[in-house]
Amino acid sequence: MCQSTQKGIDMATSGRPREFDREAALHSAMLVFWKKGFVATSMNDLCEAMGIRSPSLYAAFGSKEDLYLEAVGRYNAAADSLIWDHIEDGPTAKDGVRNVLLAAASVLPGGAGIPSGCMVNLAAGDGCAESIAKTVKTARHGGLKAFRSGIKRAVASGELSRSTNVDQLSRFYLGVVQGMAIQARDGATRAELTGTAEVAMNAWPGR
């Protein structure tokens, strides 16, 4: 058997080293799940995108469910860096919230091979295992925690009144980001979403 043919054999079934980049394969799977959702994504879709056969997929990632959970983890790490970590940016908490919204407006339209919208905010729970529904819910809650942390700092520093309803204001701004994700999936541009972000900042309470 020639060397090139041997490299094409599914190595997982023979116990030999895998002939694919696991991180690159996971990234490709994440993009497919992001675009189509868990239920609508088939094993054929995943194998084609990842460039591997199903035995290698199962050997490297376990089940489709396990692969999805790992893909969500990868997505969350990127979303934290690109969007939610901006809650710490700026001299005031208001600046931090604005920077989160502006970052979302920049990222959510997608482009250059990246799907539009948000993988976790657009994820549907129907037909999914309980572990997936729970993981997606926890991921969504991460955005709420980010807004709460920023708004709590604003109250503690005197930037906002002590009578401010932190949970209510945090949920409002999370709802703005979630709405922007849906609009982005429907074709809203960065400029349009930036306008939404600026209008939302008009709701920031006065001292």
N, C-alpha and C positions, 0 to 999 in steps of 0.2 A: 504494500500500500504506500503511495507516495506521501510525502510530508504534508503537502497542502490538503490532501484529502483527510489525513488523520486529524488535522487541526479542526476540521469541520465536524468531526464526530462529537456527539454530546458526551462530554467528559464526565458529567455527574454520574452517569450510569455505570462507569467503570472505576470510579473512585479516584480518578486522576485529577489534577488541578483544573479548575474551571477556565475555559478559554474566553472569558469576557470580563469587562470592567464592571464590577458590582455597583459602584457609585454612579457610573454613567447609565447603567441599566435602571437603577432606582429612579434617577432623574427623569428618564424617558417614561417610566411607568407613572410617575407623579403627573406629568403633563397630560397623559391619556386620561387618568382619573379626574383631573382638574377639568378637562374639556367635556368629558362624557358622563362623569359621575360613576359611583361604584356599580350600581345595578346594570347600567347600560354598557359598561365595559366588559367585553368578553375576553376569555383567555387568549383567543387568536389575536385580538387587538393588542394585548400586552406583549405576547411573544413577538409579534411583528415589530412593534415599536422598540422593544428591548434588544432585538436581534438575537434571541436565544430560543431554544425549544422548551416545551413545557416541562420535561424532566429536570432541566437545569433551573428553570424558574422555581419549581417546587423544592429542589435541593437547596437553593440559595436563600429563598424567602419563606418557605413553608407554603401556606395556602394563599389564595387570592385575598382573603380577609387580612392575613398577616402582612401581605405586601401593601395593601391599602393603608393599614395603620402606620407602617413605616414611612409610606409616602406622605401621609399627613404630618408626621413628625418632621420630615424634611421640609415640607411647606411651611410649617409653623416657625421653624428656625429662620427661614428666609424672610417671612412676613415680619417677625420681630425686628430683624435688622433693617428692613426696608421701610417699615411703617411704624410699628408700635414703640420702638426704642426712641423715636423722636419726641415722645412725651417729656423727655428730660432736656430737650433742646430749648434754648432761649432763656432770657433773664426772668421771665414770669411763667406761671402755670398757663396763662392764656396763650402765650407764645407757644408753649409745648403742645397744647391742644390744637392750635392752628397748624403747627408743623406736622402733626399726625394727619390732619385732614388734607393738607396739601400734598403730603407724601402719598396718601391713598389716591388722590386725584391723579398723581403722576404714574403710579404703578398699575392701578386697576384697569385702564384701557388695554393693557397688554401690548403685543407687538413683538416683532423679531422672533417668532416661534413660541412666544409666551401667550397662553390663553387670556382672555379678558375676564374680569370679575374676580371673585375670591373663592378659592377651592372649598373652604370650610363654610363660608356664609351661604354658598349656593348648593351645598351638599344636601341631598334629600335623605330622610331617614326611612322612608317607606321601602320595605323589602330588605333592609339591612339588618345585620346581626346586632344584638344589643351592645356588644363591645364597640362597634363602629359608631352607633348612635351616641354612645356615652363619650367616646373620644372626640367626635365632632362637636358635641355640646361643650365639652371642656375647652376645646380650642376656641370656640366663639367667646367663651367666658374670659379668655385671656385678654381680649380687647377691652372688656368691661373693667377688668382689674387695672389695666393701664390707665384708663380715664379716671378711675377712682383714685389711683395713687396721685395723679397730677392735681386733681381737684381738692383732695384732702390737704395737699401741701399748700394750695392757695388759701384754704380756710385757716390752716395753722399759721401761715405767715401774715394773715390779715389782708391778703389780696382780695379775698371774698369774705362776705359776712359769715359769722358763726351760725346764722340761721339758714345758710345755704343747704338745700337738700342734695347732699353729695350723690346719693344713689340715683335720684331723679335726673340730675344734670348729666351724670355719667351715662345713663341709659339713653338719654336724648342724643348725645354725640355718638354713641355706638350705633344707634339707629340711623344716624346720618351716614356713617361709613357703610353700614349694611345696605342702605338704599342706594348709595353710590355704586356698590358692587353690582347690584341688579341693573342699574342704568348703564354701567359699563358693558355688561354682557349684551345689552340691547343696542350698543353702539355709541353711547355717549363718549365724547372726546375729552381729552385732558383739560382743554379750555372750559368746556361746559361743566365738568366736575369741579374744577377750581372755582368757578362761579358759585356752585352749590356750597363749597366749603366756606367761602367768604360770607355768603348769606347766613350760614349756620353760626358763624362767629358773632353775628349781630345779636344772637340770643344769649351771649355771655352776660351774666348778671353784672349790673353796676354795683360799685361799692356802697 
